[in-house]
Amino acid sequence: MTTTDFLIIGAGIAGVSAAAELSHLGSCRLIEAEAHAAYHASGRSAALYEPFYGPPPMVEFSLASGRGSLRQACSRRAA
């Protein structure tokens, strides 16, 4: 018999994220009703990181929180 520490129902973005976060604490098993993970809304979601979007304080915050290489690329773009 196989044991599982965490049983997660649903393999959408929330379920897969939960499994990723819990995986260092024990074994995880995802149960999904569909044939593929992220079949419904999660599979149709998209995101874009645009550091120059918003008012100046938000742009500064975005640039300050970026990775070194991203920050350098953004600095070149802004110059």
PDB file with SEQRES, HELIX, SHEET and CRYST1 records, atoms N, CA, C and O in Angstrom:
SEQRES   1 A   79  MET THR THR THR ASP PHE LEU ILE ILE GLY ALA GLY ILE          
SEQRES   2 A   79  ALA GLY VAL SER ALA ALA ALA GLU LEU SER HIS LEU GLY          
SEQRES   3 A   79  SER CYS ARG LEU ILE GLU ALA GLU ALA HIS ALA ALA TYR          
SEQRES   4 A   79  HIS ALA SER GLY ARG SER ALA ALA LEU TYR GLU PRO PHE          
SEQRES   5 A   79  TYR GLY PRO PRO PRO MET VAL GLU PHE SER LEU ALA SER          
SEQRES   6 A   79  GLY ARG GLY SER LEU ARG GLN ALA CYS SER ARG ARG ALA          
SEQRES   7 A   79  ALA                                                          
HELIX    1 AA1 ILE A   13  LEU A   22  1                                  10    
HELIX    2 AA2 ALA A   41  ARG A   44  5                                   4    
HELIX    3 AA3 PRO A   56  SER A   65  1                                  10    
HELIX    4 AA4 GLY A   68  ALA A   78  1                                  11    
SHEET    1 AA1 2 PHE A   6  ILE A   9  0                                        
SHEET    2 AA1 2 CYS A  28  ILE A  31  1                                        
CRYST1    1.000    1.000    1.000  90.00  90.00  90.00 P 1           1          
ATOM      1  N   MET A   1       0.831  -1.172   0.000  1.00  0.00           N  
ATOM      2  CA  MET A   1       0.000   0.000   0.000  1.00  0.00           C  
ATOM      3  C   MET A   1       0.886   1.249   0.000  1.00  0.00           C  
ATOM      4  O   MET A   1       1.859   1.335   0.750  1.00  0.00           O  
ATOM      5  N   THR A   2       0.537   2.203  -0.844  1.00  0.00           N  
ATOM      6  CA  THR A   2       1.281   3.452  -0.936  1.00  0.00           C  
ATOM      7  C   THR A   2       0.676   4.490  -0.006  1.00  0.00           C  
ATOM      8  O   THR A   2      -0.544   4.646   0.050  1.00  0.00           O  
ATOM      9  N   THR A   3       1.521   5.192   0.717  1.00  0.00           N  
ATOM     10  CA  THR A   3       1.025   6.261   1.580  1.00  0.00           C  
ATOM     11  C   THR A   3       1.389   7.607   0.973  1.00  0.00           C  
ATOM     12  O   THR A   3       2.384   7.739   0.260  1.00  0.00           O  
ATOM     13  N   THR A   4       0.571   8.589   1.268  1.00  0.00           N  
ATOM     14  CA  THR A   4       0.778   9.955   0.783  1.00  0.00           C  
ATOM     15  C   THR A   4       0.609  10.899   1.956  1.00  0.00           C  
ATOM     16  O   THR A   4      -0.336  10.779   2.737  1.00  0.00           O  
ATOM     17  N   ASP A   5       1.532  11.837   2.071  1.00  0.00           N  
ATOM     18  CA  ASP A   5       1.440  12.812   3.155  1.00  0.00           C  
ATOM     19  C   ASP A   5       0.389  13.882   2.868  1.00  0.00           C  
ATOM     20  O   ASP A   5      -0.340  14.301   3.767  1.00  0.00           O  
ATOM     21  N   PHE A   6       0.316  14.322   1.613  1.00  0.00           N  
ATOM     22  CA  PHE A   6      -0.627  15.370   1.233  1.00  0.00           C  
ATOM     23  C   PHE A   6      -1.396  14.943  -0.008  1.00  0.00           C  
ATOM     24  O   PHE A   6      -0.795  14.588  -1.021  1.00  0.00           O  
ATOM     25  N   LEU A   7      -2.700  14.973   0.065  1.00  0.00           N  
ATOM     26  CA  LEU A   7      -3.573  14.665  -1.066  1.00  0.00           C  
ATOM     27  C   LEU A   7      -4.217  15.970  -1.509  1.00  0.00           C  
ATOM     28  O   LEU A   7      -4.911  16.626  -0.731  1.00  0.00           O  
ATOM     29  N   ILE A   8      -3.988  16.337  -2.743  1.00  0.00           N  
ATOM     30  CA  ILE A   8      -4.487  17.603  -3.265  1.00  0.00           C  
ATOM     31  C   ILE A   8      -5.461  17.293  -4.395  1.00  0.00           C  
ATOM     32  O   ILE A   8      -5.128  16.575  -5.339  1.00  0.00           O  
ATOM     33  N   ILE A   9      -6.653  17.835  -4.289  1.00  0.00           N  
ATOM     34  CA  ILE A   9      -7.688  17.598  -5.281  1.00  0.00           C  
ATOM     35  C   ILE A   9      -7.723  18.789  -6.227  1.00  0.00           C  
ATOM     36  O   ILE A   9      -8.035  19.910  -5.826  1.00  0.00           O  
ATOM     37  N   GLY A  10      -7.403  18.532  -7.469  1.00  0.00           N  
ATOM     38  CA  GLY A  10      -7.389  19.565  -8.495  1.00  0.00           C  
ATOM     39  C   GLY A  10      -5.976  19.920  -8.909  1.00  0.00           C  
ATOM     40  O   GLY A  10      -5.144  20.268  -8.071  1.00  0.00           O  
ATOM     41  N   ALA A  11      -5.705  19.832 -10.207  1.00  0.00           N  
ATOM     42  CA  ALA A  11      -4.364  20.117 -10.721  1.00  0.00           C  
ATOM     43  C   ALA A  11      -4.351  21.411 -11.530  1.00  0.00           C  
ATOM     44  O   ALA A  11      -3.672  21.513 -12.552  1.00  0.00           O  
ATOM     45  N   GLY A  12      -5.110  22.395 -11.057  1.00  0.00           N  
ATOM     46  CA  GLY A  12      -5.039  23.729 -11.643  1.00  0.00           C  
ATOM     47  C   GLY A  12      -3.887  24.480 -11.008  1.00  0.00           C  
ATOM     48  O   GLY A  12      -3.058  23.886 -10.319  1.00  0.00           O  
ATOM     49  N   ILE A  13      -3.832  25.769 -11.234  1.00  0.00           N  
ATOM     50  CA  ILE A  13      -2.725  26.566 -10.713  1.00  0.00           C  
ATOM     51  C   ILE A  13      -2.644  26.502  -9.190  1.00  0.00           C  
ATOM     52  O   ILE A  13      -1.548  26.453  -8.630  1.00  0.00           O  
ATOM     53  N   ALA A  14      -3.793  26.501  -8.518  1.00  0.00           N  
ATOM     54  CA  ALA A  14      -3.785  26.453  -7.047  1.00  0.00           C  
ATOM     55  C   ALA A  14      -3.319  25.093  -6.541  1.00  0.00           C  
ATOM     56  O   ALA A  14      -2.509  25.020  -5.617  1.00  0.00           O  
ATOM     57  N   GLY A  15      -3.822  24.020  -7.137  1.00  0.00           N  
ATOM     58  CA  GLY A  15      -3.438  22.686  -6.701  1.00  0.00           C  
ATOM     59  C   GLY A  15      -1.968  22.388  -6.947  1.00  0.00           C  
ATOM     60  O   GLY A  15      -1.286  21.847  -6.078  1.00  0.00           O  
ATOM     61  N   VAL A  16      -1.486  22.737  -8.119  1.00  0.00           N  
ATOM     62  CA  VAL A  16      -0.075  22.505  -8.446  1.00  0.00           C  
ATOM     63  C   VAL A  16       0.819  23.374  -7.569  1.00  0.00           C  
ATOM     64  O   VAL A  16       1.878  22.925  -7.132  1.00  0.00           O  
ATOM     65  N   SER A  17       0.403  24.612  -7.307  1.00  0.00           N  
ATOM     66  CA  SER A  17       1.176  25.489  -6.426  1.00  0.00           C  
ATOM     67  C   SER A  17       1.227  24.936  -5.007  1.00  0.00           C  
ATOM     68  O   SER A  17       2.272  24.969  -4.357  1.00  0.00           O  
ATOM     69  N   ALA A  18       0.094  24.428  -4.533  1.00  0.00           N  
ATOM     70  CA  ALA A  18       0.064  23.836  -3.195  1.00  0.00           C  
ATOM     71  C   ALA A  18       0.996  22.633  -3.119  1.00  0.00           C  
ATOM     72  O   ALA A  18       1.723  22.467  -2.140  1.00  0.00           O  
ATOM     73  N   ALA A  19       0.973  21.801  -4.145  1.00  0.00           N  
ATOM     74  CA  ALA A  19       1.864  20.625  -4.172  1.00  0.00           C  
ATOM     75  C   ALA A  19       3.323  21.047  -4.171  1.00  0.00           C  
ATOM     76  O   ALA A  19       4.145  20.440  -3.484  1.00  0.00           O  
ATOM     77  N   ALA A  20       3.649  22.073  -4.927  1.00  0.00           N  
ATOM     78  CA  ALA A  20       5.034  22.553  -4.966  1.00  0.00           C  
ATOM     79  C   ALA A  20       5.480  23.058  -3.602  1.00  0.00           C  
ATOM     80  O   ALA A  20       6.595  22.775  -3.165  1.00  0.00           O  
ATOM     81  N   GLU A  21       4.616  23.804  -2.931  1.00  0.00           N  
ATOM     82  CA  GLU A  21       4.956  24.346  -1.611  1.00  0.00           C  
ATOM     83  C   GLU A  21       5.067  23.251  -0.554  1.00  0.00           C  
ATOM     84  O   GLU A  21       5.913  23.332   0.337  1.00  0.00           O  
ATOM     85  N   LEU A  22       4.225  22.237  -0.646  1.00  0.00           N  
ATOM     86  CA  LEU A  22       4.208  21.165   0.361  1.00  0.00           C  
ATOM     87  C   LEU A  22       5.226  20.061   0.088  1.00  0.00           C  
ATOM     88  O   LEU A  22       5.516  19.257   0.974  1.00  0.00           O  
ATOM     89  N   SER A  23       5.762  20.014  -1.109  1.00  0.00           N  
ATOM     90  CA  SER A  23       6.614  18.888  -1.507  1.00  0.00           C  
ATOM     91  C   SER A  23       7.856  18.725  -0.636  1.00  0.00           C  
ATOM     92  O   SER A  23       8.348  17.608  -0.476  1.00  0.00           O  
ATOM     93  N   HIS A  24       8.366  19.799  -0.081  1.00  0.00           N  
ATOM     94  CA  HIS A  24       9.553  19.664   0.776  1.00  0.00           C  
ATOM     95  C   HIS A  24       9.202  19.133   2.168  1.00  0.00           C  
ATOM     96  O   HIS A  24      10.093  18.800   2.950  1.00  0.00           O  
ATOM     97  N   LEU A  25       7.911  19.053   2.473  1.00  0.00           N  
ATOM     98  CA  LEU A  25       7.470  18.547   3.773  1.00  0.00           C  
ATOM     99  C   LEU A  25       7.060  17.082   3.738  1.00  0.00           C  
ATOM    100  O   LEU A  25       6.932  16.445   4.783  1.00  0.00           O  
ATOM    101  N   GLY A  26       6.853  16.545   2.533  1.00  0.00           N  
ATOM    102  CA  GLY A  26       6.433  15.149   2.409  1.00  0.00           C  
ATOM    103  C   GLY A  26       5.976  14.849   0.997  1.00  0.00           C  
ATOM    104  O   GLY A  26       6.086  15.688   0.104  1.00  0.00           O  
ATOM    105  N   SER A  27       5.465  13.648   0.804  1.00  0.00           N  
ATOM    106  CA  SER A  27       5.017  13.237  -0.529  1.00  0.00           C  
ATOM    107  C   SER A  27       3.653  13.850  -0.831  1.00  0.00           C  
ATOM    108  O   SER A  27       2.801  13.964   0.050  1.00  0.00           O  
ATOM    109  N   CYS A  28       3.461  14.244  -2.090  1.00  0.00           N  
ATOM    110  CA  CYS A  28       2.209  14.862  -2.531  1.00  0.00           C  
ATOM    111  C   CYS A  28       1.606  14.033  -3.653  1.00  0.00           C  
ATOM    112  O   CYS A  28       2.318  13.468  -4.483  1.00  0.00           O  
ATOM    113  N   ARG A  29       0.301  13.973  -3.661  1.00  0.00           N  
ATOM    114  CA  ARG A  29      -0.419  13.316  -4.740  1.00  0.00           C  
ATOM    115  C   ARG A  29      -1.523  14.251  -5.200  1.00  0.00           C  
ATOM    116  O   ARG A  29      -2.330  14.720  -4.396  1.00  0.00           O  
ATOM    117  N   LEU A  30      -1.554  14.522  -6.509  1.00  0.00           N  
ATOM    118  CA  LEU A  30      -2.583  15.360  -7.113  1.00  0.00           C  
ATOM    119  C   LEU A  30      -3.636  14.467  -7.741  1.00  0.00           C  
ATOM    120  O   LEU A  30      -3.309  13.500  -8.429  1.00  0.00           O  
ATOM    121  N   ILE A  31      -4.886  14.786  -7.509  1.00  0.00           N  
ATOM    122  CA  ILE A  31      -5.990  14.070  -8.158  1.00  0.00           C  
ATOM    123  C   ILE A  31      -6.710  15.077  -9.038  1.00  0.00           C  
ATOM    124  O   ILE A  31      -7.124  16.136  -8.567  1.00  0.00           O  
ATOM    125  N   GLU A  32      -6.860  14.747 -10.313  1.00  0.00           N  
ATOM    126  CA  GLU A  32      -7.502  15.643 -11.269  1.00  0.00           C  
ATOM    127  C   GLU A  32      -8.560  14.872 -12.047  1.00  0.00           C  
ATOM    128  O   GLU A  32      -8.310  13.751 -12.490  1.00  0.00           O  
ATOM    129  N   ALA A  33      -9.737  15.461 -12.216  1.00  0.00           N  
ATOM    130  CA  ALA A  33     -10.832  14.814 -12.941  1.00  0.00           C  
ATOM    131  C   ALA A  33     -10.607  14.823 -14.450  1.00  0.00           C  
ATOM    132  O   ALA A  33     -11.068  13.925 -15.155  1.00  0.00           O  
ATOM    133  N   GLU A  34      -9.903  15.829 -14.939  1.00  0.00           N  
ATOM    134  CA  GLU A  34      -9.682  15.945 -16.388  1.00  0.00           C  
ATOM    135  C   GLU A  34      -8.468  15.120 -16.818  1.00  0.00           C  
ATOM    136  O   GLU A  34      -7.698  14.638 -15.987  1.00  0.00           O  
ATOM    137  N   ALA A  35      -8.320  14.974 -18.117  1.00  0.00           N  
ATOM    138  CA  ALA A  35      -7.203  14.192 -18.665  1.00  0.00           C  
ATOM    139  C   ALA A  35      -5.868  14.924 -18.541  1.00  0.00           C  
ATOM    140  O   ALA A  35      -4.814  14.288 -18.564  1.00  0.00           O  
ATOM    141  N   HIS A  36      -5.899  16.246 -18.410  1.00  0.00           N  
ATOM    142  CA  HIS A  36      -4.676  17.046 -18.350  1.00  0.00           C  
ATOM    143  C   HIS A  36      -4.772  18.054 -17.206  1.00  0.00           C  
ATOM    144  O   HIS A  36      -5.860  18.499 -16.840  1.00  0.00           O  
ATOM    145  N   ALA A  37      -3.636  18.396 -16.661  1.00  0.00           N  
ATOM    146  CA  ALA A  37      -3.592  19.433 -15.625  1.00  0.00           C  
ATOM    147  C   ALA A  37      -3.906  20.790 -16.249  1.00  0.00           C  
ATOM    148  O   ALA A  37      -3.655  21.010 -17.434  1.00  0.00           O  
ATOM    149  N   ALA A  38      -4.447  21.680 -15.456  1.00  0.00           N  
ATOM    150  CA  ALA A  38      -4.752  23.055 -15.878  1.00  0.00           C  
ATOM    151  C   ALA A  38      -5.660  23.086 -17.104  1.00  0.00           C  
ATOM    152  O   ALA A  38      -5.471  23.904 -18.004  1.00  0.00           O  
ATOM    153  N   TYR A  39      -6.631  22.202 -17.132  1.00  0.00           N  
ATOM    154  CA  TYR A  39      -7.500  22.073 -18.316  1.00  0.00           C  
ATOM    155  C   TYR A  39      -8.476  23.238 -18.442  1.00  0.00           C  
ATOM    156  O   TYR A  39      -8.758  23.676 -19.557  1.00  0.00           O  
ATOM    157  N   HIS A  40      -8.986  23.740 -17.354  1.00  0.00           N  
ATOM    158  CA  HIS A  40     -10.014  24.783 -17.415  1.00  0.00           C  
ATOM    159  C   HIS A  40      -9.392  26.181 -17.298  1.00  0.00           C  
ATOM    160  O   HIS A  40      -8.518  26.521 -18.095  1.00  0.00           O  
ATOM    161  N   ALA A  41      -9.809  26.979 -16.349  1.00  0.00           N  
ATOM    162  CA  ALA A  41      -9.387  28.379 -16.263  1.00  0.00           C  
ATOM    163  C   ALA A  41      -7.874  28.538 -16.125  1.00  0.00           C  
ATOM    164  O   ALA A  41      -7.301  29.463 -16.699  1.00  0.00           O  
ATOM    165  N   SER A  42      -7.225  27.662 -15.382  1.00  0.00           N  
ATOM    166  CA  SER A  42      -5.779  27.790 -15.198  1.00  0.00           C  
ATOM    167  C   SER A  42      -5.029  27.686 -16.520  1.00  0.00           C  
ATOM    168  O   SER A  42      -4.000  28.336 -16.707  1.00  0.00           O  
ATOM    169  N   GLY A  43      -5.537  26.878 -17.426  1.00  0.00           N  
ATOM    170  CA  GLY A  43      -4.886  26.718 -18.722  1.00  0.00           C  
ATOM    171  C   GLY A  43      -5.112  27.895 -19.647  1.00  0.00           C  
ATOM    172  O   GLY A  43      -4.455  28.009 -20.682  1.00  0.00           O  
ATOM    173  N   ARG A  44      -6.023  28.762 -19.288  1.00  0.00           N  
ATOM    174  CA  ARG A  44      -6.331  29.915 -20.125  1.00  0.00           C  
ATOM    175  C   ARG A  44      -5.866  31.230 -19.484  1.00  0.00           C  
ATOM    176  O   ARG A  44      -6.191  32.316 -19.963  1.00  0.00           O  
ATOM    177  N   SER A  45      -5.113  31.110 -18.409  1.00  0.00           N  
ATOM    178  CA  SER A  45      -4.616  32.296 -17.717  1.00  0.00           C  
ATOM    179  C   SER A  45      -3.287  32.733 -18.317  1.00  0.00           C  
ATOM    180  O   SER A  45      -2.538  31.919 -18.859  1.00  0.00           O  
ATOM    181  N   ALA A  46      -3.014  33.986 -18.217  1.00  0.00           N  
ATOM    182  CA  ALA A  46      -1.749  34.527 -18.712  1.00  0.00           C  
ATOM    183  C   ALA A  46      -1.305  35.656 -17.795  1.00  0.00           C  
ATOM    184  O   ALA A  46      -2.124  36.282 -17.123  1.00  0.00           O  
ATOM    185  N   ALA A  47      -0.017  35.906 -17.774  1.00  0.00           N  
ATOM    186  CA  ALA A  47       0.518  37.001 -16.982  1.00  0.00           C  
ATOM    187  C   ALA A  47       1.657  37.648 -17.745  1.00  0.00           C  
ATOM    188  O   ALA A  47       2.313  37.017 -18.574  1.00  0.00           O  
ATOM    189  N   LEU A  48       1.873  38.886 -17.458  1.00  0.00           N  
ATOM    190  CA  LEU A  48       2.930  39.643 -18.105  1.00  0.00           C  
ATOM    191  C   LEU A  48       3.580  40.531 -17.059  1.00  0.00           C  
ATOM    192  O   LEU A  48       2.888  41.204 -16.295  1.00  0.00           O  
ATOM    193  N   TYR A  49       4.876  40.536 -17.023  1.00  0.00           N  
ATOM    194  CA  TYR A  49       5.601  41.432 -16.124  1.00  0.00           C  
ATOM    195  C   TYR A  49       6.064  42.634 -16.937  1.00  0.00           C  
ATOM    196  O   TYR A  49       6.907  42.498 -17.824  1.00  0.00           O  
ATOM    197  N   GLU A  50       5.531  43.780 -16.646  1.00  0.00           N  
ATOM    198  CA  GLU A  50       5.898  45.020 -17.332  1.00  0.00           C  
ATOM    199  C   GLU A  50       6.361  46.012 -16.273  1.00  0.00           C  
ATOM    200  O   GLU A  50       5.536  46.656 -15.624  1.00  0.00           O  
ATOM    201  N   PRO A  51       7.683  46.141 -16.090  1.00  0.00           N  
ATOM    202  CA  PRO A  51       8.196  46.984 -15.009  1.00  0.00           C  
ATOM    203  C   PRO A  51       7.927  48.477 -15.203  1.00  0.00           C  
ATOM    204  O   PRO A  51       8.033  49.239 -14.242  1.00  0.00           O  
ATOM    205  N   PHE A  52       7.586  48.913 -16.404  1.00  0.00           N  
ATOM    206  CA  PHE A  52       7.367  50.333 -16.659  1.00  0.00           C  
ATOM    207  C   PHE A  52       5.888  50.707 -16.647  1.00  0.00           C  
ATOM    208  O   PHE A  52       5.533  51.805 -17.074  1.00  0.00           O  
ATOM    209  N   TYR A  53       5.019  49.819 -16.167  1.00  0.00           N  
ATOM    210  CA  TYR A  53       3.582  50.088 -16.108  1.00  0.00           C  
ATOM    211  C   TYR A  53       3.227  50.769 -14.794  1.00  0.00           C  
ATOM    212  O   TYR A  53       3.672  50.327 -13.735  1.00  0.00           O  
ATOM    213  N   GLY A  54       2.439  51.829 -14.843  1.00  0.00           N  
ATOM    214  CA  GLY A  54       1.947  52.482 -13.641  1.00  0.00           C  
ATOM    215  C   GLY A  54       2.601  53.820 -13.390  1.00  0.00           C  
ATOM    216  O   GLY A  54       3.437  54.272 -14.173  1.00  0.00           O  
ATOM    217  N   PRO A  55       2.218  54.452 -12.298  1.00  0.00           N  
ATOM    218  CA  PRO A  55       2.777  55.757 -11.947  1.00  0.00           C  
ATOM    219  C   PRO A  55       4.247  55.616 -11.532  1.00  0.00           C  
ATOM    220  O   PRO A  55       4.693  54.522 -11.186  1.00  0.00           O  
ATOM    221  N   PRO A  56       4.997  56.726 -11.566  1.00  0.00           N  
ATOM    222  CA  PRO A  56       6.436  56.661 -11.253  1.00  0.00           C  
ATOM    223  C   PRO A  56       6.802  55.909  -9.981  1.00  0.00           C  
ATOM    224  O   PRO A  56       7.764  55.142 -10.010  1.00  0.00           O  
ATOM    225  N   PRO A  57       6.087  56.083  -8.854  1.00  0.00           N  
ATOM    226  CA  PRO A  57       6.485  55.313  -7.658  1.00  0.00           C  
ATOM    227  C   PRO A  57       6.380  53.797  -7.870  1.00  0.00           C  
ATOM    228  O   PRO A  57       7.204  53.041  -7.356  1.00  0.00           O  
ATOM    229  N   MET A  58       5.363  53.352  -8.629  1.00  0.00           N  
ATOM    230  CA  MET A  58       5.206  51.920  -8.881  1.00  0.00           C  
ATOM    231  C   MET A  58       6.311  51.411  -9.801  1.00  0.00           C  
ATOM    232  O   MET A  58       6.811  50.301  -9.620  1.00  0.00           O  
ATOM    233  N   VAL A  59       6.689  52.216 -10.784  1.00  0.00           N  
ATOM    234  CA  VAL A  59       7.781  51.835 -11.684  1.00  0.00           C  
ATOM    235  C   VAL A  59       9.070  51.673 -10.884  1.00  0.00           C  
ATOM    236  O   VAL A  59       9.798  50.698 -11.070  1.00  0.00           O  
ATOM    237  N   GLU A  60       9.353  52.622  -9.998  1.00  0.00           N  
ATOM    238  CA  GLU A  60      10.552  52.529  -9.163  1.00  0.00           C  
ATOM    239  C   GLU A  60      10.525  51.274  -8.296  1.00  0.00           C  
ATOM    240  O   GLU A  60      11.539  50.592  -8.150  1.00  0.00           O  
ATOM    241  N   PHE A  61       9.371  50.977  -7.726  1.00  0.00           N  
ATOM    242  CA  PHE A  61       9.227  49.773  -6.905  1.00  0.00           C  
ATOM    243  C   PHE A  61       9.478  48.523  -7.742  1.00  0.00           C  
ATOM    244  O   PHE A  61      10.184  47.613  -7.306  1.00  0.00           O  
ATOM    245  N   SER A  62       8.902  48.474  -8.942  1.00  0.00           N  
ATOM    246  CA  SER A  62       9.082  47.317  -9.821  1.00  0.00           C  
ATOM    247  C   SER A  62      10.542  47.135 -10.196  1.00  0.00           C  
ATOM    248  O   SER A  62      11.056  46.017 -10.180  1.00  0.00           O  
ATOM    249  N   LEU A  63      11.208  48.226 -10.531  1.00  0.00           N  
ATOM    250  CA  LEU A  63      12.620  48.138 -10.907  1.00  0.00           C  
ATOM    251  C   LEU A  63      13.484  47.731  -9.721  1.00  0.00           C  
ATOM    252  O   LEU A  63      14.440  46.973  -9.886  1.00  0.00           O  
ATOM    253  N   ALA A  64      13.166  48.219  -8.537  1.00  0.00           N  
ATOM    254  CA  ALA A  64      13.951  47.890  -7.347  1.00  0.00           C  
ATOM    255  C   ALA A  64      13.792  46.428  -6.953  1.00  0.00           C  
ATOM    256  O   ALA A  64      14.705  45.842  -6.372  1.00  0.00           O  
ATOM    257  N   SER A  65      12.647  45.837  -7.259  1.00  0.00           N  
ATOM    258  CA  SER A  65      12.414  44.455  -6.854  1.00  0.00           C  
ATOM    259  C   SER A  65      12.827  43.449  -7.912  1.00  0.00           C  
ATOM    260  O   SER A  65      12.731  42.243  -7.680  1.00  0.00           O  
ATOM    261  N   GLY A  66      13.283  43.912  -9.070  1.00  0.00           N  
ATOM    262  CA  GLY A  66      13.670  43.006 -10.150  1.00  0.00           C  
ATOM    263  C   GLY A  66      15.007  42.347  -9.894  1.00  0.00           C  
ATOM    264  O   GLY A  66      15.755  42.734  -8.996  1.00  0.00           O  
ATOM    265  N   ARG A  67      15.288  41.348 -10.699  1.00  0.00           N  
ATOM    266  CA  ARG A  67      16.583  40.662 -10.612  1.00  0.00           C  
ATOM    267  C   ARG A  67      17.662  41.572 -11.185  1.00  0.00           C  
ATOM    268  O   ARG A  67      17.363  42.522 -11.908  1.00  0.00           O  
ATOM    269  N   GLY A  68      18.903  41.282 -10.864  1.00  0.00           N  
ATOM    270  CA  GLY A  68      20.008  42.100 -11.335  1.00  0.00           C  
ATOM    271  C   GLY A  68      20.033  42.261 -12.844  1.00  0.00           C  
ATOM    272  O   GLY A  68      20.152  43.382 -13.338  1.00  0.00           O  
ATOM    273  N   SER A  69      19.924  41.179 -13.580  1.00  0.00           N  
ATOM    274  CA  SER A  69      19.981  41.276 -15.035  1.00  0.00           C  
ATOM    275  C   SER A  69      18.770  42.028 -15.581  1.00  0.00           C  
ATOM    276  O   SER A  69      18.898  42.788 -16.541  1.00  0.00           O  
ATOM    277  N   LEU A  70      17.609  41.825 -14.986  1.00  0.00           N  
ATOM    278  CA  LEU A  70      16.413  42.539 -15.419  1.00  0.00           C  
ATOM    279  C   LEU A  70      16.556  44.021 -15.106  1.00  0.00           C  
ATOM    280  O   LEU A  70      16.204  44.870 -15.926  1.00  0.00           O  
ATOM    281  N   ARG A  71      17.067  44.330 -13.932  1.00  0.00           N  
ATOM    282  CA  ARG A  71      17.255  45.728 -13.547  1.00  0.00           C  
ATOM    283  C   ARG A  71      18.219  46.417 -14.511  1.00  0.00           C  
ATOM    284  O   ARG A  71      17.995  47.567 -14.891  1.00  0.00           O  
ATOM    285  N   GLN A  72      19.288  45.726 -14.909  1.00  0.00           N  
ATOM    286  CA  GLN A  72      20.242  46.313 -15.847  1.00  0.00           C  
ATOM    287  C   GLN A  72      19.597  46.545 -17.194  1.00  0.00           C  
ATOM    288  O   GLN A  72      19.815  47.586 -17.814  1.00  0.00           O  
ATOM    289  N   ALA A  73      18.803  45.589 -17.661  1.00  0.00           N  
ATOM    290  CA  ALA A  73      18.116  45.744 -18.947  1.00  0.00           C  
ATOM    291  C   ALA A  73      17.133  46.901 -18.896  1.00  0.00           C  
ATOM    292  O   ALA A  73      17.022  47.664 -19.856  1.00  0.00           O  
ATOM    293  N   CYS A  74      16.417  47.038 -17.786  1.00  0.00           N  
ATOM    294  CA  CYS A  74      15.451  48.130 -17.639  1.00  0.00           C  
ATOM    295  C   CYS A  74      16.162  49.475 -17.577  1.00  0.00           C  
ATOM    296  O   CYS A  74      15.665  50.459 -18.125  1.00  0.00           O  
ATOM    297  N   SER A  75      17.309  49.534 -16.925  1.00  0.00           N  
ATOM    298  CA  SER A  75      18.058  50.777 -16.851  1.00  0.00           C  
ATOM    299  C   SER A  75      18.527  51.215 -18.227  1.00  0.00           C  
ATOM    300  O   SER A  75      18.503  52.403 -18.548  1.00  0.00           O  
ATOM    301  N   ARG A  76      18.956  50.253 -19.042  1.00  0.00           N  
ATOM    302  CA  ARG A  76      19.360  50.583 -20.407  1.00  0.00           C  
ATOM    303  C   ARG A  76      18.179  51.083 -21.218  1.00  0.00           C  
ATOM    304  O   ARG A  76      18.315  52.008 -22.019  1.00  0.00           O  
ATOM    305  N   ARG A  77      17.006  50.464 -21.008  1.00  0.00           N  
ATOM    306  CA  ARG A  77      15.811  50.866 -21.743  1.00  0.00           C  
ATOM    307  C   ARG A  77      15.367  52.269 -21.348  1.00  0.00           C  
ATOM    308  O   ARG A  77      14.941  53.050 -22.198  1.00  0.00           O  
ATOM    309  N   ALA A  78      15.468  52.588 -20.063  1.00  0.00           N  
ATOM    310  CA  ALA A  78      15.012  53.884 -19.567  1.00  0.00           C  
ATOM    311  C   ALA A  78      15.966  55.022 -19.976  1.00  0.00           C  
ATOM    312  O   ALA A  78      15.555  56.180 -20.050  1.00  0.00           O  
ATOM    313  N   ALA A  79      17.208  54.695 -20.233  1.00  0.00           N  
ATOM    314  CA  ALA A  79      18.203  55.738 -20.556  1.00  0.00           C  
ATOM    315  C   ALA A  79      18.040  56.297 -21.944  1.00  0.00           C  
ATOM    316  O   ALA A  79      18.802  57.175 -22.349  1.00  0.00           O  
TER     317      ALA A  79                                                      
END                                                                             
